[in-house]
Amino acid sequence: MAKSAARKVLVVDDERTIREVLRRYLEREGFQVVEAEDGEAALAAAAADPPDLVVLDLMLPRVDGLEIARRLRLERRVPIVMLTARGELEDRIEGLELGADDYIVKPFSPREVMLRVNAVLRRAAEGTVDGGAVVELDGLRLDPGRRQASLGPAAVELTAKEFDLLHFLMQHPQQVFSRDQLLDHVWGYEFYGDPSTVTVHIRRLREKIEDDPSDPKRLRTVWGVGYKFDG
């Protein structure tokens, strides 16, 4: 039986040391690694041979990481793990809103990167197969197999993680989950997580599925506890 091709990771960072460290650990895990030191090189590499996942620094010369994420999203649904500095909260939030699948705060441990990369790729693979029964509540319809969402007759465009989060909450209507619990169930890890990740995704979902996002009727906040789907 032919051996399956190694999954390809594009590592984009202007610091050579970071690229070399990530390459070493990724190759140890069996990945094929392509490096890019700036945004233009990253776009050229992705166009020449599309990667299975991109590890993307936000602070890049020539073309910054947010613009790279935008352009990659126009071409295809490639998983993106962002690298950010501790003070870049607004950029981090914007990256998540663009549909980035995860982020890692510098300085980081290579072990953390491996956990995040494997978790994102696993969830991306799970999204390509039958994901279970269609869920319908309060006018919303989610088809996990086709990764399609609709509100009444209108299609709702969701990022992969928005879909996963909404699907999980709709599978457990009226049940309240803390942000840490949602990180565990939806993002697939219960450590290193930043609860603001959940907050950003809830806000984006409300903009897409609520008649009035400032007064949500479906995705409700239970103050001091977390969130629930009130379907």
N, C-alpha and C positions, 0 to 999 in steps of 0.2 A: 504494500500500500504506500502511495506517495506521501511524503512528509508535507504537512501543511506549511505554507509560507509564514515566516515570522511577521508579526504585526509591526507596523512602522509607526514610529513616534517622531514628530518634528519638534525639536527643542529650539526655542527662539529666545535668546538672551544676549545682550551685548557684552557680558562678562565671560571671558573664556574659561575661567576657573569653574564657574557654575555649569557651563555647558559640558566641560570635561567630566565633572563629578556626576552629573546626571547621565551622561553617556555610559560611564562605567557601570553604574548601578542598573540602568535599563538593559544594557547588553547582558549583564549577569543574569537578568530575569528572562532573557530570550528574545528581547525586542531588537528590531533593526532601528538604528537611530540616524536621523539626518539633522545637521545643525545649521542654524542661521543666526548671524550676528546683528541683523537689523531687519526692519520691516520689509524693505524691498526684496531682500534676499529670501525672507520667509514666504512672501507671496509667490516668488518665482519657483521656489522649491515645492510649494503646495500645488502649483499649476503643473509642474513637470511630472510629478509623481505623487498623487494625493495620499496623505498619511491617514492612518487609522485614528490618530489622536494628536493634538497639538498641546505642548507645554509652552505657554506664552507669557513672557514678561510684559508688564504694562508699560514700563519706562524704557522705550526704545528710541534710538536715533532715526531720523528721516521719516519713518511712518510709525506712529505709536501703536501700542498693543490694542487699544480700543478700536482703532481704525482697521487693524488687521482682523480683529474678530468680526467687525461688520462685513468686511469684504469676503472673508471665508464663509460667513453665513449666507451670502448671496449665491455662492457657488454650490454648496452642498452641506449636509448636516454632519459636520465633523465634530466630535467631542473636543472640548477645549478646557484645559486646566490652567488657570491664570496664576502667575507669580506676582505678588504685590509686596510693597514695603508697608510697614506698620502704619504710616501716616496717610495712606492713600485710600481712606474709607470711601470717599465719594466715587473715585475711579473704580473701586471694587464693586460698589453697588451698581454703577453703570454697566460694568462688565457682566454682572449677573443678569441685569435687565436685558442685555443683548442676547442672553441665552447661554452664557458660559456655564459649564456643568459643575465646576468647582473652582476653588482658589486656595492657594497656599501662601502664607505670610512669611516673608523673609525676616530673619534667617530661619531656615528650615532644616530638618534632617532628611537625608536621602531616603531613609526608611519611610518617612511620612509621604514623600512623593510616590514611592512605589505603592503604598496602600491606596492613595487617591487615584493614581492611574489605573490600577487594577479594578478598583470599585467602579470608576466611570466606564471603563470598557465593558465590564460585566453587565452593567445596567443598560448600556447601549445595545449589547447583544441580546439581552432579554427583550428589548423593545422591538426586535425584528421578528419575533416569533409570536405565536398565539399567546396573548397575555391574559386570557380568561374571558368571562362572560361580559357582555355589554351591561353597563350600569346606567340607569335612568332615574333621575330625581329632580323634582321641581323644574321641569322643562329642560334640564341639562341631560345630554346623552353622550357617554364616553364609550368608545369602542377600542379596547386595549389591543386587539389583534391588528387593527388597521391604524392605530394611533391617531384616531380622529375624534374630534369633539364638536358638538353642535349645541346651540341654544335655540330651541324652537326650530324653525326652518333654516336658520343661519349657521354657517360653519364658524367655529371659533379657532383661531390660530394660536396654538400654545407651543412654548418651547418644551423640550423633552422633560425637563425637571418640573415645569409647571404642570404638565400632564400627569406626571407621577404623583405629585403632591395632591392634586385635585382628585385623582383616582383613589388614592389611599383614603382621603377624608370622606369621599362619597361611599366607599365600601364600609365605613363605620359611622353612619349618620347619627347625630346627637351625642357622639362620644367625644369627650374633650381630650386633646393631646397637648402636652407642653411642647415648647420649641425643641428641647433636647430629645424628647421622644420622636418628634417628626424628623429630626436629623438622623436618628438611629434607623427609623423605619424606611424613610424615603431616600436619604443620601447614603445609607448603608454603613455609617460609622457612628460610634458613640464617644469619640474622643477627638481632640483637635478642632472640633466643630465650633463655628461662630454662630450663635443664635440669630444674629442679624440676617443671616442667609435666609432663614425661614420668613422673617418679617418682610424682606424685600419680595419674596415670591408670593406671599399672601397679598401684598399690596398690588402686585402686577395682575394676579388672578382677579381681584376685585374689579380692576379697571376693565376686565374683559367679560366678566359674567354677571356683574351686578348692575341693576338699573341705576342706582345711585351709589357709587363706590364709597362715598362719605357716610352712608347709612346702609351698610350691607345687611341683606336678609338671608343670604345663603352661607357665606363664609363669615361666621360670627367670632368675635373675640370674647373670651370669658376672662375678665380682668383678674390678673394675678395667677392665672392658671395656664391658659393657652388658647387654642382655636378648635372650632368644631364646624361640621357642615350641618346646617339647620334645614334639612330637606324634608 
